[in-house]
């Protein structure tokens, strides 16, 4: 919006992994939208454009990770865009005393 960034997304491809596993997979990562700009379709546009770009680069599938505890509606957005869960991971965390 003007000179302000209201959202971003990172896309990447792991060519060596794709070659080793005989697949064409791209990744979408770190989708974020400034809180004051949420619920305006920006994340959907970013992810949709990311999928188009990855397809244009020859990818046949796309993968992303989502925090199931996220309060942003990310899970519903990804499901709306046709993503389905393939695996669920457990992450451990520990607070460090400083």
Helices and strands as residue ranges (DSSP letters): E 7-13, H 15-21, E 25-33, G 35-37, H 42-56, E 61-63, H 74-80
